[in-house]
Amino acid sequence: MATANGTLQGKVALVTGGSRGIGAAIAHRFARDGAAIAITYASSPDDAHEVVASICHAGGRAMAIRADSGDTQMVQQAVRATAEEYGRLDILVNNAAMLRIGLIDEFKLDDFERMLAINVKGPFVAIKEALHYMPKGGRIINIGSVSSEYTPINGLSVYSSTKGALASMTRALARDLGDAGITINNVQPGRIDTAMNPADGPIADRVRSMIALGHYGHPNDVADAVAWLASPDAGFVTGANIKVDGGTSA
């Protein structure tokens, strides 16, 4: 298989929520760099199998695992299945997330709890399980959001809180994982053109005006940053929260 640079040759990566958008872009980039890939999906099997087929058609190795990131047992099983299939797990990307927008007086508690389960508990469970298989030199990369630090629109209190928790978890776990030689970092995308936040959505013009570069980002912009963090070049980077936001928060 032709690779982008071969830096992940022989590595195994699990990307949660890898069937679409940013997750799919990360999976494709990792595969081009030589890694064997597992992705999870919750409700889009056709998209997931299309990602797998595309990677395999190009000569790579990939598999899709159905796993709701808010379900502890399914998350644990996805990690185990990846390690069992490929014999190891070198890279974990916690990308799966849920977004609900709403003012606090109308926000449903069920949605609040569901967002906490997917956006905070899910990554924690995946990391905890991955440590059973991840060797020295392993990489854990969380996908947070610039909304944890910058919230220019109403209705983001719950989402921002979950992504803020993820950022804090990343910094603290860098201490816990340092002795094991495992790095953990958090990539914080800004306004990326995905199904969750489309560049032609109802508030896109207002949001675009807040971006220093004047346009939405592409999922590949995030994937490039994640690929660098997964590479040997980022071996001394841990506990970092790295913005990929086109200057939204500048």
C-alpha positions as CSV (number, residue, x, y, z in Angstrom):
1,M,0.0,0.0,0.0
2,A,1.3,3.5,-0.8
3,T,1.6,5.5,2.3
4,A,1.7,9.2,3.1
5,N,5.0,8.9,4.9
6,G,5.1,5.4,6.5
7,T,5.5,6.7,10.0
8,L,2.8,4.3,11.3
9,Q,4.0,1.2,9.5
10,G,3.3,-1.8,11.7
11,K,1.1,0.1,14.2
12,V,-2.5,-0.6,15.1
13,A,-5.0,2.2,15.7
14,L,-8.5,2.3,17.0
15,V,-10.6,5.3,16.1
16,T,-14.0,5.6,17.8
17,G,-16.8,7.1,15.8
18,G,-14.7,6.5,12.6
19,S,-17.5,6.0,10.1
20,R,-17.9,9.7,9.1
21,G,-16.5,13.2,9.2
22,I,-13.4,13.7,11.3
23,G,-13.2,10.1,12.4
24,A,-13.2,8.8,8.9
25,A,-10.6,11.3,7.8
26,I,-8.3,10.1,10.7
27,A,-8.8,6.5,9.8
28,H,-7.9,7.1,6.1
29,R,-4.9,9.2,7.1
30,F,-3.6,6.5,9.5
31,A,-4.1,3.8,6.9
32,R,-2.1,5.9,4.4
33,D,0.7,6.2,7.0
34,G,0.8,2.4,7.3
35,A,-1.3,1.5,10.3
36,A,-3.9,-1.3,10.6
37,I,-7.2,0.3,11.5
38,A,-10.3,-0.4,13.6
39,I,-13.2,2.0,13.7
40,T,-16.3,2.0,15.8
41,Y,-19.8,3.1,14.7
42,A,-23.1,3.3,16.4
43,S,-25.8,4.0,13.8
44,S,-24.1,4.2,10.4
45,P,-23.1,0.7,9.3
46,D,-23.1,1.5,5.6
47,D,-20.7,4.4,6.1
48,A,-18.5,2.4,8.4
49,H,-18.2,-0.5,5.9
50,E,-17.5,2.0,3.1
51,V,-14.5,3.4,5.1
52,V,-13.3,-0.2,5.6
53,A,-13.8,-1.1,2.0
54,S,-11.9,2.0,0.8
55,I,-8.9,1.3,3.0
56,C,-8.8,-2.4,2.1
57,H,-9.2,-1.6,-1.6
58,A,-6.1,0.6,-1.3
59,G,-4.2,-2.3,0.2
60,G,-4.6,-1.5,3.9
61,R,-6.1,-3.4,6.8
62,A,-9.3,-2.2,8.4
63,M,-12.2,-3.5,10.4
64,A,-15.5,-2.0,11.7
65,I,-16.9,-2.7,15.1
66,R,-20.4,-1.7,16.2
67,A,-20.1,0.0,19.6
68,D,-22.2,2.7,21.2
69,S,-19.6,4.9,22.9
70,G,-22.0,5.6,25.8
71,D,-22.2,1.8,26.6
72,T,-19.3,0.8,28.9
73,Q,-19.3,-2.9,27.9
74,M,-19.4,-2.1,24.1
75,V,-16.5,0.3,24.4
76,Q,-14.5,-2.3,26.4
77,Q,-15.3,-5.0,23.8
78,A,-14.3,-2.8,20.9
79,V,-10.8,-2.2,22.4
80,R,-10.5,-6.0,23.1
81,A,-11.6,-6.9,19.6
82,T,-9.1,-4.6,18.1
83,A,-6.2,-6.1,20.1
84,E,-7.4,-9.6,19.5
85,E,-7.7,-9.1,15.7
86,Y,-4.3,-7.4,15.2
87,G,-2.4,-8.7,18.2
88,R,-1.7,-5.2,19.7
89,L,-3.0,-1.7,20.1
90,D,-0.6,1.3,19.7
91,I,-2.9,4.2,19.1
92,L,-6.3,5.1,20.5
93,V,-8.3,8.0,19.1
94,N,-11.4,9.0,21.2
95,N,-13.3,10.7,18.5
96,A,-17.0,9.6,19.0
97,A,-19.1,12.5,20.4
98,M,-22.6,13.8,20.8
99,L,-23.8,17.3,20.4
100,R,-27.0,18.8,21.6
101,I,-27.6,22.5,21.7
102,G,-30.1,24.0,24.1
103,L,-30.5,26.6,26.8
104,I,-30.3,25.3,30.4
105,D,-33.9,25.9,31.2
106,E,-35.0,23.7,28.3
107,F,-32.2,21.2,28.2
108,K,-33.4,17.6,28.9
109,L,-31.6,15.8,31.7
110,D,-31.6,12.6,29.6
111,D,-29.6,14.4,26.9
112,F,-27.3,15.8,29.6
113,E,-26.6,12.3,30.9
114,R,-26.2,10.9,27.5
115,M,-23.7,13.5,26.5
116,L,-21.7,12.9,29.6
117,A,-21.7,9.1,28.9
118,I,-20.5,9.5,25.3
119,N,-18.2,12.5,25.5
120,V,-16.6,11.9,28.9
121,K,-17.2,8.4,30.3
122,G,-16.7,6.8,26.9
123,P,-13.1,8.1,26.4
124,F,-12.2,7.3,30.1
125,V,-13.4,3.7,29.6
126,A,-11.6,3.3,26.3
127,I,-8.4,4.6,27.8
128,K,-8.6,2.4,30.9
129,E,-9.2,-0.7,28.7
130,A,-6.6,0.2,26.1
131,L,-3.9,0.3,28.8
132,H,-4.1,-3.5,29.1
133,Y,-2.7,-3.8,25.5
134,M,-0.8,-0.6,24.8
135,P,3.0,-0.8,24.9
136,K,5.5,1.9,25.8
137,G,5.4,4.5,23.1
138,G,1.7,4.2,22.8
139,R,-0.4,7.2,21.8
140,I,-3.8,8.3,23.1
141,I,-5.4,11.2,21.3
142,N,-8.7,12.7,22.4
143,I,-10.8,14.8,20.0
144,G,-12.2,17.7,22.1
145,S,-13.5,21.1,20.9
146,V,-12.5,24.7,20.9
147,S,-15.9,25.2,22.5
148,S,-14.3,24.1,25.8
149,E,-12.6,27.5,25.8
150,Y,-14.6,29.7,23.4
151,T,-18.4,29.7,23.2
152,P,-19.6,32.5,21.0
153,I,-23.2,31.2,20.6
154,N,-25.9,30.3,23.1
155,G,-26.9,26.8,24.0
156,L,-23.5,25.2,24.3
157,S,-23.2,24.9,28.1
158,V,-23.5,21.1,28.3
159,Y,-21.4,20.3,25.2
160,S,-18.7,22.8,26.3
161,S,-18.7,21.3,29.8
162,T,-18.1,17.8,28.4
163,K,-15.3,19.0,26.2
164,G,-13.8,20.9,29.1
165,A,-13.8,17.8,31.2
166,L,-12.0,15.9,28.4
167,A,-9.3,18.6,28.2
168,S,-8.8,18.5,32.0
169,M,-8.7,14.7,31.9
170,T,-6.1,14.8,29.2
171,R,-3.8,17.0,31.2
172,A,-4.2,15.0,34.4
173,L,-3.7,11.6,32.6
174,A,-0.4,12.8,31.1
175,R,0.9,12.5,34.6
176,D,-0.6,9.1,35.2
177,L,0.7,7.7,31.9
178,G,4.1,9.2,31.8
179,D,5.9,6.4,33.7
180,A,4.4,3.9,31.2
181,G,5.9,5.9,28.3
182,I,2.4,6.6,26.8
183,T,1.5,10.1,25.6
184,I,-2.0,11.6,25.7
185,N,-3.1,14.7,23.9
186,N,-6.3,16.5,23.1
187,V,-7.0,18.0,19.7
188,Q,-9.6,20.8,19.8
189,P,-11.2,21.4,16.4
190,G,-13.0,24.6,15.7
191,R,-15.7,24.8,13.0
192,I,-15.1,21.8,10.7
193,D,-17.4,21.1,7.8
194,T,-19.1,17.8,8.9
195,A,-22.6,16.5,9.2
196,M,-22.6,17.6,12.8
197,N,-21.6,21.2,11.9
198,P,-22.1,21.8,8.2
199,A,-20.6,24.7,6.4
200,D,-24.0,25.4,4.8
201,G,-26.0,25.0,8.0
202,P,-28.5,27.6,9.3
203,I,-25.9,29.5,11.4
204,A,-22.9,28.9,9.1
205,D,-22.6,32.5,7.9
206,R,-22.6,33.8,11.5
207,V,-20.1,31.2,12.6
208,R,-17.8,31.8,9.5
209,S,-17.6,35.5,10.4
210,M,-15.9,34.5,13.7
211,I,-13.1,32.4,12.0
212,A,-9.9,34.3,11.4
213,L,-9.2,32.5,8.2
214,G,-12.8,33.2,7.0
215,H,-13.8,29.6,6.2
216,Y,-14.7,26.3,7.8
217,G,-12.0,23.7,8.2
218,H,-12.0,20.3,6.5
219,P,-11.8,17.0,8.4
220,N,-8.4,16.4,6.9
221,D,-7.1,19.5,8.7
222,V,-7.9,17.7,12.0
223,A,-6.6,14.4,10.7
224,D,-3.2,15.9,9.8
225,A,-2.8,17.2,13.4
226,V,-3.8,13.8,14.9
227,A,-1.4,12.0,12.5
228,W,1.5,14.2,13.8
229,L,0.6,13.4,17.4
230,A,0.6,9.7,16.6
231,S,3.9,9.9,14.9
232,P,7.4,9.5,16.4
233,D,7.9,13.3,15.8
234,A,5.6,14.0,18.7
235,G,7.2,11.7,21.2
236,F,7.9,14.5,23.7
237,V,4.4,16.0,23.5
238,T,1.9,15.0,26.2
239,G,-0.8,16.6,28.1
240,A,-1.3,19.2,25.4
241,N,-4.6,20.8,24.2
242,I,-4.0,21.7,20.5
243,K,-6.4,23.9,18.7
244,V,-7.2,23.3,15.0
245,D,-9.7,26.2,14.7
246,G,-8.6,28.5,11.9
247,G,-8.1,31.2,14.5
248,T,-11.6,31.1,15.9
249,S,-10.4,31.6,19.4
250,A,-7.6,34.0,18.6
